[in-house]
Amino acid sequence: MTDALEGCKLPQSGVYKRRRVRVPVNTNIESPSKEPEWIPLPASMKIVNYKVTVYTTDVANAATLNNVYIKLVGTDGESDRTWLDKYKGALSFIRGADTSFTVSCPVSLGSLVLIELDKEPFSIFPEDSWFPAKIEVKSPEGKTYMFPIHRWITDSEVHRFREAKALRVFEDDNDLGRYSRMQELKQREEDYRWDEYLEGIPHCMKTKGLFSLPYEVWFSFTKASEFIFTEATALVELQLKGLSDCQENWPDIDHIHKVFCCKDTDISDYVQDNWKEDDFFGYQFLNGANPMMIQRCSALPGNFPVPEAMLSLEGRRLADEMKKGNIFLCDYKRLDGLMPNVINGKKQYLMAPLVLLHKTSNDELMPIAIQLKQIPAHDNPIFFPTDGFDWLLAKVFVRSADFNEHQLGTHLLRTHLLAEVFTVSLLRNVPMVHPLYKLLAPHTRYTIQINYLARDFLISESGVFPQIAASGGDDMKTLLKRLWSSVTYSSLCIPDDIAERGLEDVPNFYYRDDGLKLWGIINRFVQGVLSFYYKTDAEVQKDSELQKWISDIFEYGFLSQTGPGIPQGFTTVAGLVKFVTMVIFTCSGQHSAVNSGQYDYGGWMPNTPSSLQQPPPTTKGRASEATLLQTLPDVNTTVKGMATLWLLSKQSTDFVPLGQYPEEHFGEKQPCRLIKRFEAELKVLSAEIRARNHILHVPYTYLDPLVTENSVSI
């Protein structure tokens, strides 16, 4: 007698609806479309009992009033579909509850392989959503099995979940388990499809709209409501002040402070007081929102003919200071030649500056020369600290260029869109039972939805970015392609990146100091987990799911280009460990470093203007405060930008810090021990960072593990 498996789409879990199932025999693993054959269980046997404990997640709206059913499937048979509400009542599955039930079987089911869950509306109550965390089953032999779930169940279909022990594809030797694995990936390939948002940049997930996203990638109710509330209150405040529609210039600098005076931070206050100072201007290249531009300069670029006689080097020669490693360069050449945006009917201006900096004997990083265009010319003067108001205006043009490079390159491309590539490839190619999925799932939380919102509300033609940014016009797509073409594998790995930029011994470089320590902690954690599952390079090479994950990243993320150095496949355990370390660091620490300080350094607009309305001075000695006010963005452009930065810097109350894994995915003791050690090491690093910050005028907090989120979620 044969009962057929019947595949049916389930967006949130990638598992399938099916009829009654008995014990599988002769499953054709090479042909996953061929259904297993089943033999019936004996009818009259001694009853054995399984204790089933269901844990409902402690988050808003996680409870269900529906009837819940379970089936246990083992190597020697399966239970009947059992109603778990029968004696316990509707309160069994309230938020945060753990409730135990008994499932009886005529014989032992052997080693449990998976469970099947489904729910049905109760009486007059409608179908609702339920968010179970896990289910534990204690067998009559005394063994406890754990089945991780950690996802929404929103329908009446049957959902399969594997036991917590991680299994690579080549060791998954149970016929039903392998069949379930294949069916899960088949469904995920349908649910998570690649789409080309823009030629020349990483692909994204294809979707018809926000509400067509699978439930498993949605914001929580808490996250969604707080996100909407933060945005709404900021906009209402601006409307009440009559600023959001004002297209006039600022009458004076003091008026800018009145915009969000109740939303100041300690650092934004410091920025307001010190934004004109040269030492603070230099400091931001190391520890501001964009620490990715500065590099050591051993020879002046040919297009930057700085006359040494005009430089202030504490009486030293430029050549000698270069040899000592005391000269640094920031080059915004990727902005060169772009057609600037038009905002409020006015042409905007975006320069591609070069900035020369000097490390002084006091270990301060001081700007010593600025050229605002790439090609030297008589109308493209080089500005020096002795140039008075022209020097301040030149620094404002640099800070505006940095805003545009940072937002589209450092922030959007190198963290958000890259994290989405990692996430979509994981969901398409790696089943829940795989160790890589268990390791990386916490670092994909909310990424797909936040990126959908970014594309729809920030960088779309009607989005915020085209309304506020000089690079948000017709050439934004050109800039995105340029910025992505410069991304390399080594630039995504902070130890390699710091070495390539020659920044190993720059003093007061807290992004580097904290980032290298954080990378090391993540790397040791990843090494411990992956080496537990992969003892040899050969095991890495024969894991087809692992290879498909990196293959998709290479093809759809890096567009099959070999130049960036991204691996096309994994051949060694060491290579796998480094790449996964980079993935976790990118999704957590690197995103925090370039996102969390946006309002701190951009909340005071003159320090980081998103666009500028006047061209830079071509002749020295004519600039004044009036020139600056005419150059800075209009009132409405300013307030829209500040509201956006406030929103993007605001953490949700349900954020999960790096190293904390409230969702239990691993079943083996060793990975769980490694997670505890990982968390302990991160706490030590956090304590070190906080102790150092007590003695700093400007604390650097963005890589503190306690405020670094596990994933790209804002």
Stockholm file with secondary structure:
# STOCKHOLM 1.0

chainA/1-714         MTDALEGCKLPQSGVYKRRRVRVPVNTNIESPSKEPEWIPLPASMKIVNYKVTVYTTDVANAATLNNVYIKLVGTDGESDRTWLDKYKGALSFIRGADTSFTVSCPVSLGSLVLIELDKEPFSIFPEDSWFPAKIEVKSPEGKTYMFPIHRWITDSEVHRFREAKALRVFEDDNDLGRYSRMQELKQREEDYRWDEYLEGIPHCMKTKGLFSLPYEVWFSFTKASEFIFTEATALVELQLKGLSDCQENWPDIDHIHKVFCCKDTDISDYVQDNWKEDDFFGYQFLNGANPMMIQRCSALPGNFPVPEAMLSLEGRRLADEMKKGNIFLCDYKRLDGLMPNVINGKKQYLMAPLVLLHKTSNDELMPIAIQLKQIPAHDNPIFFPTDGFDWLLAKVFVRSADFNEHQLGTHLLRTHLLAEVFTVSLLRNVPMVHPLYKLLAPHTRYTIQINYLARDFLISESGVFPQIAASGGDDMKTLLKRLWSSVTYSSLCIPDDIAERGLEDVPNFYYRDDGLKLWGIINRFVQGVLSFYYKTDAEVQKDSELQKWISDIFEYGFLSQTGPGIPQGFTTVAGLVKFVTMVIFTCSGQHSAVNSGQYDYGGWMPNTPSSLQQPPPTTKGRASEATLLQTLPDVNTTVKGMATLWLLSKQSTDFVPLGQYPEEHFGEKQPCRLIKRFEAELKVLSAEIRARNHILHVPYTYLDPLVTENSVSI
#=GR chainA/1-714 SS CCCCCCCCCCTTTCCCCCCCCCEEESCCTTCTTSCCEEECCCSSCCCEEEEEEEEECSSTTCCCCSEEEEEEEETTEECCCEETTTTTCGGGGSTTCEEEEEEEESSCCCSEEEEEEEEECCTTSCCCCBCEEEEEEECTTSCEEEEECCSCBCSSSCEEEECSSCCCGGGCCCHHHHHHHHHHHHHHHHHSCEECSSTTSCCEECCSSGGGSCGGGSCCHHHHHHHHHHHHHHHHHHHHTTCTTCCSCCSSHHHHHTSSGGGCCHHHHHHHHHTTCHHHHHHHHHHSSCTTSCEECSSCCTTCCCCGGGCCSTTCCHHHHHHTTCEEEEECGGGTTCCCCEETTEECBCCCCEEEEEECTTSCEEEEEEESSSSCBTTBCEECGGGTHHHHHHHHHHHHHHHHHIIIIIIIIIIIIHHHHHHHHHHHHCCTTSHHHHHHGGGGTTHHHHHHHIIIIISSTTSSHHHHCTTCSTTHHHHHHHHHHTCCHHHHSHHHHHHHTTCTTCTTCHHHHHHHHHHHHHHHHHHHHHHHHCCSHHHHHTCHHHHHHHHHIIIIISTTCSTTCCCSSCCSHHHHHHHHHHHHHIIIIIHHHHHTTHHHHHSSGGGSCSCBSSCCCSSTTCCCHHHHHHHSCCHHHHHHHHHHHHHHTCCCTTCCBTTCCCSCCCCSHHHHHHHHHHHHHHHHHHHHHHHHHTTCSSCCCTTCGGGSBSSCCC
#=GC SS_cons         CCCCCCCCCCTTTCCCCCCCCCEEESCCTTCTTSCCEEECCCSSCCCEEEEEEEEECSSTTCCCCSEEEEEEEETTEECCCEETTTTTCGGGGSTTCEEEEEEEESSCCCSEEEEEEEEECCTTSCCCCBCEEEEEEECTTSCEEEEECCSCBCSSSCEEEECSSCCCGGGCCCHHHHHHHHHHHHHHHHHSCEECSSTTSCCEECCSSGGGSCGGGSCCHHHHHHHHHHHHHHHHHHHHTTCTTCCSCCSSHHHHHTSSGGGCCHHHHHHHHHTTCHHHHHHHHHHSSCTTSCEECSSCCTTCCCCGGGCCSTTCCHHHHHHTTCEEEEECGGGTTCCCCEETTEECBCCCCEEEEEECTTSCEEEEEEESSSSCBTTBCEECGGGTHHHHHHHHHHHHHHHHHIIIIIIIIIIIIHHHHHHHHHHHHCCTTSHHHHHHGGGGTTHHHHHHHIIIIISSTTSSHHHHCTTCSTTHHHHHHHHHHTCCHHHHSHHHHHHHTTCTTCTTCHHHHHHHHHHHHHHHHHHHHHHHHCCSHHHHHTCHHHHHHHHHIIIIISTTCSTTCCCSSCCSHHHHHHHHHHHHHIIIIIHHHHHTTHHHHHSSGGGSCSCBSSCCCSSTTCCCHHHHHHHSCCHHHHHHHHHHHHHHTCCCTTCCBTTCCCSCCCCSHHHHHHHHHHHHHHHHHHHHHHHHHTTCSSCCCTTCGGGSBSSCCC
//
